[in-house]
Amino acid sequence: MLDRNELSRVLAIHTGKGGAKKTSIATNVSGIIAAADNPRVLLIDLDRQGNCGEDLGYTDQADNGLGLRNALETGAPLRPTLTARKNLSVIAGGPELKNLTVGPGQNPFDMLATCLIPIAADYELIVLDTPPGGSATVDMALGAAHYLIIPSPPDRSSIKGLEFVAESVDAARLYNPMLTLLGTILVEVPTSATRIRAEAMEALEHSLGDPGLLFRTSLRSALKTAETGRRVGKLAHELAAAEDNGRPFWEFLRTGQRVPDRAQSAPGLASDYFAITDELLLRINEEESRLAHAERENQ
């Protein structure tokens, strides 16, 4: 079995259906972490739609996934396509991934891991944005990831669909035993949604057996800000800070002034992403502490 010890800080964000803010979580979390204390972050877009490029504003600089496809097919070490932000490198996805093939004798669960192992030590965190549903590309991501986050709308049918994602996780663990589900993030949630959250916790317990997998922070519905961000290639916290005369949004709120319309819902959305990032890092630290303790106990 492939030695995956170098992949201890690889995070996949995956869901069984589209419209679950998977790419938005991947790009915003990556951008927030890269901007804090200057850690090196690598974002890999495994989706042939290449939507990470819209979120981060690099679409016209991308190779449409050609470099990623070539590496996966040949087993060569991955090379970043571009630098999207300071300390945030990107390996772009795009339509070239439509032609990605799994050759004779290749195991999809090993293909991405093989390409990542030689470069993983260069980054504090590697984030994988996956296509929705099930595919060989999803198998590649689950075969390389140590951690997994599943975003989901709060309705019962969507949460019940997490069972199918759990089945994919079980299949991946035959090749990647270290794959760990960190939790589920509710997305597109109304700002006042106590009842919805309670019902989601109950449904999540039925689907995955553990309501503790639900992140404390949910992601609000902020369609206007999301559309603006993709149009201009800015993340939520960048929109929130892009106020008149360079004043950050919290200065407007502190003085009681109206936040400019172009970022009216950006502060709230940005605060959600910051809280999600904090909880994500906390869960990773807790898991690393648990593994370290177990290792000491076994010595």
BAZALO-63115 format. One record per residue (C-alpha): x, y negated, z; residue in one letter. Coordinates in nm, 2 decimals. Each point is the difference from the previous one (the first is absolute). Layout:
X | Y | Z | A $
...
END
This chain:
0.00 | 0.00 | 0.00 | M $
0.12 | -0.35 | -0.08 | L $
0.17 | -0.18 | 0.29 | D $
-0.22 | -0.31 | 0.06 | R $
0.17 | -0.13 | 0.31 | N $
0.10 | -0.32 | -0.19 | E $
-0.36 | -0.08 | -0.06 | L $
-0.10 | -0.07 | 0.36 | S $
-0.12 | -0.35 | -0.08 | R $
-0.21 | 0.06 | -0.31 | V $
-0.37 | -0.10 | 0.03 | L $
-0.27 | 0.10 | -0.26 | A $
-0.33 | -0.19 | -0.02 | I $
-0.26 | 0.23 | -0.17 | H $
-0.37 | 0.04 | -0.03 | T $
-0.23 | 0.23 | -0.18 | G $
-0.18 | -0.27 | -0.19 | K $
0.05 | -0.34 | -0.16 | G $
-0.11 | -0.33 | 0.15 | G $
0.15 | 0.07 | 0.35 | A $
0.26 | -0.28 | 0.00 | K $
0.28 | 0.25 | -0.02 | K $
0.22 | -0.22 | -0.21 | T $
-0.08 | -0.32 | 0.19 | S $
0.10 | 0.17 | 0.33 | I $
0.32 | 0.13 | -0.16 | A $
0.11 | -0.33 | -0.14 | T $
-0.10 | -0.22 | 0.30 | N $
0.15 | 0.23 | 0.26 | V $
0.32 | 0.02 | -0.21 | S $
0.02 | -0.37 | -0.03 | G $
-0.06 | -0.07 | 0.36 | I $
0.27 | 0.25 | 0.12 | I $
0.25 | -0.13 | -0.25 | A $
-0.05 | -0.36 | 0.12 | A $
0.05 | 0.09 | 0.37 | A $
0.36 | 0.03 | 0.13 | D $
0.12 | 0.07 | -0.35 | N $
-0.04 | 0.37 | -0.02 | P $
0.05 | 0.16 | -0.35 | R $
-0.32 | 0.14 | -0.14 | V $
-0.07 | 0.20 | -0.31 | L $
-0.34 | 0.02 | -0.16 | L $
-0.07 | 0.27 | -0.26 | I $
-0.31 | -0.04 | -0.22 | D $
-0.10 | 0.35 | -0.11 | L $
-0.32 | -0.12 | -0.17 | D $
-0.01 | -0.02 | -0.37 | R $
-0.22 | -0.32 | 0.04 | Q $
0.30 | -0.17 | 0.15 | G $
-0.22 | -0.23 | 0.22 | N $
0.29 | -0.07 | 0.25 | C $
0.13 | -0.23 | -0.27 | G $
-0.31 | -0.22 | 0.01 | E $
0.01 | -0.02 | 0.38 | D $
0.36 | -0.10 | 0.00 | L $
0.01 | -0.20 | -0.32 | G $
0.26 | 0.20 | -0.19 | Y $
-0.21 | 0.15 | -0.29 | T $
0.20 | -0.17 | -0.27 | D $
0.33 | 0.12 | 0.14 | Q $
-0.10 | 0.37 | 0.04 | A $
0.10 | 0.29 | -0.22 | D $
-0.35 | 0.16 | 0.02 | N $
0.13 | 0.30 | 0.20 | G $
0.26 | 0.11 | -0.26 | L $
0.29 | 0.02 | 0.25 | G $
-0.22 | 0.18 | 0.25 | L $
-0.12 | 0.25 | -0.25 | R $
0.36 | 0.07 | -0.13 | N $
0.13 | 0.06 | 0.35 | A $
-0.28 | 0.23 | 0.10 | L $
0.03 | 0.21 | -0.32 | E $
0.38 | 0.03 | 0.02 | T $
0.05 | 0.01 | 0.38 | G $
0.24 | -0.31 | -0.02 | A $
0.02 | -0.24 | 0.30 | P $
-0.26 | -0.27 | -0.01 | L $
0.11 | -0.36 | -0.08 | R $
-0.20 | -0.31 | 0.10 | P $
-0.17 | -0.17 | -0.29 | T $
0.01 | -0.35 | 0.15 | L $
0.00 | -0.20 | 0.32 | T $
-0.35 | -0.13 | 0.07 | A $
0.08 | -0.19 | 0.31 | R $
0.31 | -0.05 | 0.22 | K $
0.09 | 0.35 | 0.14 | N $
-0.29 | 0.16 | -0.19 | L $
0.11 | 0.21 | -0.30 | S $
-0.26 | 0.16 | -0.23 | V $
0.00 | 0.30 | -0.23 | I $
-0.28 | -0.09 | -0.23 | A $
-0.28 | 0.22 | -0.12 | G $
-0.21 | -0.04 | -0.31 | G $
-0.13 | 0.17 | -0.32 | P $
0.33 | 0.19 | -0.06 | E $
-0.11 | 0.23 | 0.28 | L $
-0.28 | 0.13 | -0.21 | K $
0.26 | 0.20 | -0.19 | N $
0.17 | 0.14 | 0.31 | L $
0.05 | 0.37 | -0.03 | T $
0.09 | 0.28 | 0.24 | V $
0.25 | 0.22 | -0.17 | G $
0.03 | 0.38 | 0.02 | P $
0.15 | 0.09 | 0.34 | G $
-0.07 | -0.34 | 0.15 | Q $
-0.20 | -0.03 | 0.33 | N $
-0.20 | -0.32 | 0.01 | P $
0.03 | -0.01 | 0.38 | F $
0.38 | -0.02 | -0.04 | D $
0.04 | -0.23 | -0.30 | M $
-0.03 | -0.34 | 0.17 | L $
0.18 | 0.12 | 0.32 | A $
0.29 | 0.11 | -0.22 | T $
0.03 | -0.35 | -0.16 | C $
-0.04 | -0.18 | 0.34 | L $
0.24 | 0.19 | 0.22 | I $
0.32 | -0.17 | -0.15 | P $
-0.13 | -0.35 | 0.06 | I $
-0.23 | 0.03 | 0.31 | A $
0.27 | -0.10 | 0.25 | A $
0.02 | -0.35 | -0.18 | D $
-0.34 | -0.09 | 0.14 | Y $
-0.17 | -0.04 | 0.33 | E $
-0.33 | 0.09 | -0.15 | L $
-0.12 | 0.15 | -0.33 | I $
-0.36 | -0.05 | -0.09 | V $
-0.18 | 0.22 | -0.26 | L $
-0.31 | -0.13 | -0.17 | D $
-0.18 | 0.29 | -0.16 | T $
-0.27 | 0.04 | -0.26 | P $
-0.35 | 0.09 | 0.14 | P $
-0.13 | 0.35 | -0.01 | G $
0.22 | 0.31 | -0.05 | G $
0.27 | 0.04 | -0.26 | S $
0.36 | 0.12 | -0.04 | A $
0.11 | -0.36 | 0.09 | T $
-0.18 | 0.02 | 0.33 | V $
0.17 | 0.33 | 0.07 | D $
0.33 | -0.17 | -0.07 | M $
-0.08 | -0.27 | 0.26 | A $
-0.12 | 0.24 | 0.26 | L $
0.31 | 0.21 | -0.05 | G $
0.23 | -0.29 | 0.07 | A $
-0.19 | -0.18 | 0.28 | A $
0.06 | 0.04 | 0.37 | H $
-0.30 | -0.22 | 0.09 | Y $
-0.35 | -0.04 | -0.16 | L $
-0.26 | -0.26 | 0.04 | I $
-0.35 | 0.05 | -0.15 | I $
-0.22 | -0.31 | -0.06 | P $
-0.37 | 0.05 | -0.02 | S $
-0.32 | -0.20 | -0.03 | P $
-0.21 | 0.05 | 0.32 | P $
-0.30 | 0.18 | -0.16 | D $
-0.05 | 0.36 | 0.10 | R $
0.04 | 0.14 | -0.36 | S $
0.34 | -0.16 | -0.03 | S $
0.12 | 0.12 | 0.33 | I $
-0.13 | 0.35 | -0.07 | K $
0.21 | -0.02 | -0.32 | G $
0.31 | -0.01 | 0.23 | L $
-0.04 | 0.37 | 0.04 | E $
0.12 | 0.05 | -0.36 | F $
0.31 | -0.22 | 0.08 | V $
0.06 | 0.22 | 0.30 | A $
0.00 | 0.30 | -0.22 | E $
0.27 | -0.16 | -0.22 | S $
0.20 | -0.07 | 0.31 | V $
-0.02 | 0.36 | 0.10 | D $
0.12 | 0.11 | -0.34 | A $
0.29 | -0.25 | 0.01 | A $
0.12 | 0.12 | 0.34 | R $
0.09 | 0.34 | -0.15 | L $
0.29 | -0.18 | -0.17 | Y $
0.03 | -0.31 | 0.23 | N $
-0.07 | 0.11 | 0.36 | P $
0.09 | -0.34 | 0.14 | M $
-0.30 | -0.18 | -0.17 | L $
-0.19 | -0.17 | 0.28 | T $
-0.34 | -0.17 | -0.02 | L $
0.04 | -0.33 | 0.19 | L $
-0.36 | -0.10 | -0.03 | G $
-0.29 | -0.15 | -0.20 | T $
-0.07 | -0.37 | -0.06 | I $
-0.36 | -0.11 | -0.06 | L $
-0.01 | -0.25 | -0.29 | V $
-0.26 | -0.23 | -0.14 | E $
-0.15 | -0.04 | 0.34 | V $
-0.23 | -0.30 | 0.09 | P $
0.16 | -0.23 | 0.26 | T $
-0.27 | 0.09 | 0.25 | S $
-0.03 | 0.37 | -0.02 | A $
0.01 | 0.16 | 0.35 | T $
-0.28 | 0.25 | -0.09 | R $
0.17 | 0.09 | -0.33 | I $
0.33 | 0.07 | 0.17 | R $
-0.17 | 0.22 | 0.27 | A $
-0.18 | 0.20 | -0.27 | E $
0.33 | 0.03 | -0.20 | A $
0.18 | 0.14 | 0.31 | M $
-0.27 | 0.26 | 0.04 | E $
0.02 | 0.10 | -0.37 | A $
0.38 | 0.01 | 0.01 | L $
-0.01 | 0.24 | 0.30 | E $
-0.22 | 0.23 | -0.21 | H $
0.22 | -0.02 | -0.31 | S $
0.35 | 0.00 | 0.15 | L $
-0.06 | 0.12 | 0.36 | G $
0.16 | -0.30 | 0.17 | D $
-0.15 | -0.35 | 0.04 | P $
0.34 | -0.11 | 0.13 | G $
0.11 | 0.00 | -0.37 | L $
-0.20 | -0.31 | -0.06 | L $
0.21 | -0.32 | 0.00 | F $
-0.13 | -0.26 | 0.25 | R $
0.02 | -0.27 | -0.27 | T $
-0.23 | 0.02 | -0.30 | S $
0.04 | -0.20 | -0.32 | L $
-0.27 | -0.25 | -0.06 | R $
-0.18 | -0.06 | -0.33 | S $
0.16 | -0.32 | -0.16 | A $
-0.07 | 0.03 | -0.37 | L $
0.08 | -0.36 | -0.09 | K $
0.34 | 0.01 | 0.17 | T $
0.08 | 0.34 | -0.15 | A $
-0.08 | -0.12 | -0.35 | E $
0.19 | -0.33 | 0.04 | T $
0.30 | 0.19 | 0.13 | G $
0.02 | 0.23 | -0.30 | R $
-0.06 | -0.29 | -0.24 | R $
0.30 | -0.19 | 0.14 | V $
0.22 | 0.29 | 0.12 | G $
-0.01 | -0.09 | 0.37 | K $
-0.06 | 0.21 | 0.31 | L $
-0.26 | -0.10 | 0.26 | A $
0.25 | -0.15 | 0.24 | H $
0.16 | -0.19 | -0.29 | E $
-0.34 | -0.15 | -0.10 | L $
-0.07 | -0.09 | 0.36 | A $
0.33 | -0.19 | 0.02 | A $
-0.03 | -0.17 | -0.34 | A $
-0.17 | -0.31 | 0.13 | E $
0.04 | -0.37 | -0.08 | D $
0.35 | -0.14 | 0.07 | N $
0.11 | 0.35 | 0.10 | G $
-0.20 | 0.00 | 0.32 | R $
-0.09 | 0.35 | 0.11 | P $
-0.37 | 0.08 | 0.05 | F $
0.02 | 0.01 | 0.38 | W $
0.08 | -0.37 | 0.01 | E $
-0.33 | -0.08 | -0.17 | F $
-0.18 | 0.22 | 0.24 | L $
0.17 | -0.15 | 0.31 | R $
-0.10 | -0.35 | -0.10 | T $
-0.35 | 0.10 | -0.10 | G $
0.05 | -0.09 | -0.37 | Q $
-0.16 | 0.21 | -0.27 | R $
0.24 | 0.25 | -0.16 | V $
0.01 | -0.07 | -0.38 | P $
-0.25 | 0.21 | -0.19 | D $
0.26 | 0.19 | -0.20 | R $
0.11 | 0.17 | 0.32 | A $
-0.32 | -0.02 | 0.20 | Q $
-0.02 | 0.36 | 0.09 | S $
0.38 | 0.07 | -0.03 | A $
0.08 | -0.07 | 0.37 | P $
-0.24 | 0.26 | 0.12 | G $
0.11 | 0.26 | -0.26 | L $
0.36 | -0.07 | 0.08 | A $
-0.06 | 0.05 | 0.37 | S $
-0.15 | 0.34 | -0.08 | D $
0.31 | 0.10 | -0.20 | Y $
0.23 | -0.12 | 0.28 | F $
-0.19 | 0.21 | 0.26 | A $
-0.01 | 0.30 | -0.23 | I $
0.38 | -0.03 | -0.05 | T $
0.06 | -0.03 | 0.38 | D $
-0.21 | 0.31 | 0.07 | E $
0.17 | 0.19 | -0.29 | L $
0.34 | -0.07 | 0.14 | L $
-0.11 | 0.09 | 0.35 | L $
-0.14 | 0.33 | -0.11 | R $
0.33 | 0.08 | -0.19 | I $
0.20 | -0.09 | 0.31 | N $
-0.22 | 0.22 | 0.22 | E $
0.04 | 0.29 | -0.24 | E $
0.38 | -0.04 | -0.02 | E $
0.01 | -0.01 | 0.38 | S $
-0.21 | 0.32 | 0.02 | R $
0.23 | 0.17 | -0.25 | L $
0.32 | -0.11 | 0.19 | A $
-0.15 | 0.13 | 0.33 | H $
-0.09 | 0.33 | -0.16 | A $
0.36 | 0.03 | -0.14 | E $
0.15 | -0.07 | 0.34 | R $
-0.23 | 0.26 | 0.15 | E $
0.11 | 0.26 | -0.25 | N $
0.38 | -0.06 | 0.06 | Q $
END
